[in-house]
């Protein structure tokens, strides 16, 4: 299957700093990318959907000024957690899809963010 | 056996047994479903998918059953192995004609040697 690479896999940052997570599609063009957040022993919660070249669509309750998403190319999307707080500590997972209609989305390996 | 509570539902089985993991979905308009396997500390991994015009689909050691009447999916794993131990999620197409994976609650499968 197609490969989605997420970087870094783990990051520890201090409260108040910003952290950028990258999501790359390695062997296909990702017209759409999804960002999820997952707390321990819980399901993946969709944060936002981004289409290349346009603004991300955020789910209800997700602060767009806190979680900045950029999808500037067909192979790269970034999620920046701004002014991080300990409650932002979580597992962040990206997913990428080629095409629009009923096609499989491929997932990155996730990023474990710890804010201290 | 299977237990459901405040935490992730857990299914414990012996190696070699068949496992059945269930999932209820919410949107009657959903037309595409996927089962994912997630190992600890990793992203979800595609297992098998099914479209709403089918009620059964088989893969290697896995079968997915879809009951649209009661909005229910199941994943059957034959001859379960310790390497199958993981959390399993079903995801439905919640975006109308554009697939946006929306995940269900998940079930933790524990396979005892």
Contacts between the chains, C-beta under 8 A, distances in Angstrom:
chain1	res1	chain2	res2	distance
A	1	B	46	6.4
A	4	B	43	7.8
A	6	B	43	7.2
A	32	B	98	7.8
A	34	B	100	6.9
A	34	B	101	6.8
A	36	B	103	7.8
A	41	B	7	5.7
A	41	B	8	4.8
A	41	B	108	8.0
A	42	B	8	7.4
A	42	B	106	7.7
A	43	B	89	6.4
A	43	B	103	4.7
A	43	B	104	6.6
A	43	B	105	5.5
A	43	B	106	5.1
A	44	B	44	7.1
A	44	B	89	7.1
A	44	B	103	4.5
A	45	B	103	7.8
A	46	B	100	7.0
A	46	B	101	7.6
A	46	B	102	6.6
A	46	B	103	7.9
A	49	B	100	6.1
A	91	B	41	7.9
A	93	B	43	5.1
A	93	B	44	7.3
A	95	B	43	7.9
A	95	B	101	6.6
A	97	B	99	6.8
A	100	B	97	7.6
A	100	B	98	5.4
A	101	B	97	5.7
A	101	B	98	6.6
A	101	B	99	7.1
A	102	B	31	7.1
A	102	B	32	4.8
A	102	B	51	7.4
A	102	B	93	6.5
A	102	B	97	7.7
A	102	B	99	5.1
A	103	B	99	6.2
A	104	B	34	6.9
A	104	B	46	6.2
A	104	B	49	6.7
A	104	B	99	8.0
A	105	B	99	6.8
A	105	B	101	5.3
A	106	B	46	7.4
A	107	B	36	7.7
A	107	B	43	3.9
A	107	B	44	4.8
A	107	B	45	7.3
A	108	B	43	5.2
A	109	B	42	5.6
A	109	B	43	4.8
A	110	B	41	7.1
A	110	B	42	6.3
A	110	B	43	4.7
A	112	B	41	7.1
